[in-house]
């Protein structure tokens, strides 16, 4: 069996070869860094785990943790976002996490 079907490539123009390699590396670099995760707003906040009891609402829970440091409406929105809640309806026994603002 012969190896005639295998072609050996010879670099004829080194400038074009290096230009090609550089272009491929740049494209790979751009593609790689275009998919980086956006970590905006993700910081190491302190959180409190809260088990929902009968009669609790997001508003009442926010009142307990907001104090004078943050607007209650803003904290309710952040609790909804932080816990990936579809609505503001919560049920007894449910565990939610409340971001704390210690300033």
C-alpha positions in Angstrom: 0.0 0.0 0.0 1.4 3.3 -0.9 1.2 6.7 0.8 0.9 8.7 -2.3 -2.5 10.0 -1.3 -1.0 11.9 1.6 0.1 15.4 0.5 2.8 17.3 2.1 2.3 21.0 2.2 5.1 23.5 1.7 4.9 27.1 2.9 5.6 29.1 -0.2 4.9 32.6 1.2 5.8 33.0 4.9 4.2 36.4 5.1 0.8 35.1 4.0 1.1 32.1 6.3 1.8 34.3 9.4 -0.9 36.7 8.3 -3.4 33.8 8.1 -2.4 32.4 11.5 -2.6 35.9 13.1 -6.0 36.5 11.6 -7.3 33.1 12.9 -6.0 33.8 16.4 -7.6 37.3 16.4 -10.9 35.9 15.3 -10.8 33.2 18.0 -9.9 35.8 20.6 -12.8 38.0 19.6 -15.3 35.0 19.6 -14.0 33.8 22.9 -14.3 37.1 24.7 -17.7 38.0 23.1 -19.3 35.1 25.1 -17.9 36.2 28.5 -20.5 36.3 31.3 -21.9 39.7 32.3 -21.4 39.8 36.1 -22.7 43.3 36.5 -24.6 43.7 39.8 -23.2 40.5 41.2 -21.3 41.2 44.3 -20.9 39.4 47.5 -23.9 40.7 49.3 -25.0 39.4 52.7 -28.2 37.6 52.5 -30.8 36.4 55.0 -32.7 33.1 54.5 -36.3 33.6 55.5 -39.0 30.9 55.8 -42.4 32.3 54.9 -45.0 32.0 57.7 -48.8 32.4 57.3 -49.7 36.0 56.7 -46.3 37.1 55.5 -46.0 39.2 52.3 -43.0 40.5 50.5 -43.9 43.9 51.7 -44.0 42.9 55.4 -40.7 41.0 55.0 -39.1 44.0 53.3 -40.2 46.3 56.1 -38.4 44.1 58.6 -35.1 44.2 56.6 -35.2 47.6 54.9 -35.2 50.0 57.9 -34.1 53.5 56.8 -31.4 52.2 54.5 -33.4 51.4 51.4 -36.8 52.0 49.9 -39.2 49.1 50.6 -40.4 49.0 47.0 -36.9 48.7 45.8 -36.2 45.8 48.2 -39.4 44.0 47.2 -38.2 44.2 43.5 -34.8 42.9 44.5 -36.2 40.0 46.5 -38.3 39.1 43.4 -35.3 39.2 41.1 -32.9 37.5 43.5 -35.2 34.6 44.1 -36.4 34.4 40.4 -40.0 34.7 41.5 -42.6 34.9 38.7 -44.9 37.1 40.9 -45.1 38.5 44.4 -47.2 35.6 45.6 -45.4 33.6 48.4 -46.6 30.6 50.3 -46.1 29.5 53.9 -43.1 27.2 54.3 -41.3 28.7 51.2 -37.7 29.7 51.6 -36.7 33.1 50.1 -33.4 35.0 50.4 -33.4 38.7 51.3 -30.3 40.8 50.4 -29.1 42.8 53.4 -28.0 46.4 53.2 -25.7 47.1 56.1 -24.5 50.7 55.6 
